[in-house]
Amino acid sequence: MKPVYFDNAATTELRDEVVNEITKVLKTNFGNASSSHSFGRSSKSLIEKSRKAIASCLNVSASEIIFTSGGTEADNLILNSAVRDLEVKHIITSRIEHHAVLHTVEALQNGFNIEVSYINLDTNGNLDFEHLESLLQTNKKTLVSLMHINNEIGNITDIKRVANLCKANNAFFHSDTVQSVGHYNLDLQDIKVDFITAAGHKFHGPKGVGFAFIRKNVGYVKPLIFGGEQERGLRAGTESVHNIAGLELALTLMKENAEKEHAYIKGLKLYFIDEISKALPGVTFNGLSGDLEKSAYTIINVCLPFVSNKLDMILFQLDLKGIACSKGSACQSGSNKKSHVLLEILSPDALEKPSLRFSFSIFNTKEEIDYVISVLKEFA
Ligand SMILES: Cc1ncc(COP(=O)(O)O)c(C=O)c1O
């Protein structure tokens, strides 16, 4: 059995077309996009073509897309400028956001003395919308930051509803859409969010490139990284032309193939749920990940009906047998800390059991799922 990769929420394999495009651009468009000669102009025009295509996928203007080094930088840019430039004094968020948001908000709280409120959640990670409404009743300039799709448990937030609440209460709305751009159709004329973020490597594009969407009328935003005039002065540094072109092609291919690929991957997730439920009675699914309508079609977070001290052994054995899934759901990769998301929502009993996140892509098969479940069964 060749290695099985079920960690697509961490990062995805590049499509061949994207690798070919990146290679071609590296060879033929090596000019610095800030140079005025023909080499520079050709790189610049490729960047602008990519920006236009990305903007069109989101139904926004090209000038509202700012390229960054990825999701983390885009989240940092938006949260920092909201406080520094847009005079936000209060941030409403949730304790199950990605650390790119949570740690940035903590730093802003300490550095700028802003008020931070966390929305109540239930044991499935559902947001309490009434609580959000009550938190929005304030005279302080407020920013709401809530992710669209949770990277650990796959919960989908109704960001259109959040956006409408924010509009009605004069608050800014930032959504970390790193797990949803490329996977879901986001029409930003319909969803009145002020800021979103994306990373190429989550949808079969390259690493080290992403973007922030900043709505035109939000106010004057200043850069996080100072230097040259790239990205209209909002993000200095020579542009990574091949990565930008690769990201754009990856996004375009996601859009072109959405119908067929969603159905295929959703079928894999359903198969995984059915088969593991038969093989391991007592298995449960964390957050809303077991609900095909309310969670991402790519993510399942499984709470195994075993005693807790088996977790390390399971992870070791899975890795030994060539299976990659995320220990990030039970403990952060590379450390023994428990997941802040599971700690926030699970009961002490459920926290005692080993939890694993499996995340799927078009490159996975049902045979791989059969193999993984047969290995997991050995621990029952
Ligand atoms: C929801 C979410 N936000 C932000 C990030 C950070 O993105 P990047 O790795 O491109 O910095 C990730 C990546 O895991 C993510 O899943």
The ligand as an SDF file (V2000), in Angstrom:
LIG
                    3D

 16 16  0  0  0  0  0  0  0  0999 V2000
   -8.1160   28.4670    9.5010 C   0  0  0  0  0  0  0  0  0  0  0  0
   -6.6960   28.7730    9.2380 C   0  0  0  0  0  0  0  0  0  0  0  0
   -6.2510   30.0390    9.3470 N   0  0  0  0  0  0  0  0  0  0  0  0
   -4.9810   30.3830    9.0970 C   0  0  0  0  0  0  0  0  0  0  0  0
   -4.0520   29.4250    8.7460 C   0  0  0  0  0  0  0  0  0  0  0  0
   -2.6330   29.8430    8.4740 C   0  0  0  0  0  0  0  0  0  0  0  0
   -2.3610   29.8470    7.1050 O   0  0  0  0  0  0  0  0  0  0  0  0
   -0.8260   29.7940    6.5750 P   0  0  0  0  0  0  0  0  0  0  0  0
   -0.3110   28.4470    6.9280 O   0  0  0  0  0  0  0  0  0  0  0  0
   -0.9360   30.0000    5.0960 O   0  0  0  0  0  0  0  0  0  0  0  0
   -0.0990   30.9010    7.2320 O   0  0  0  0  0  0  0  0  0  0  0  0
   -4.4430   28.0800    8.6410 C   0  0  0  0  0  0  0  0  0  0  0  0
   -3.4650   27.0140    8.3040 C   0  0  0  0  0  0  0  0  0  0  0  0
   -3.4680   25.9510    8.8920 O   0  0  0  0  0  0  0  0  0  0  0  0
   -5.8090   27.7550    8.8890 C   0  0  0  0  0  0  0  0  0  0  0  0
   -6.2310   26.4860    8.8070 O   0  0  0  0  0  0  0  0  0  0  0  0
  1  2  1  0
  2  3  1  0
  2 15  2  0
  3  4  2  0
  4  5  1  0
  5  6  1  0
  5 12  2  0
  6  7  1  0
  7  8  1  0
  8  9  2  0
  8 10  1  0
  8 11  1  0
 12 13  1  0
 12 15  1  0
 13 14  2  0
 15 16  1  0
M  END
$$$$
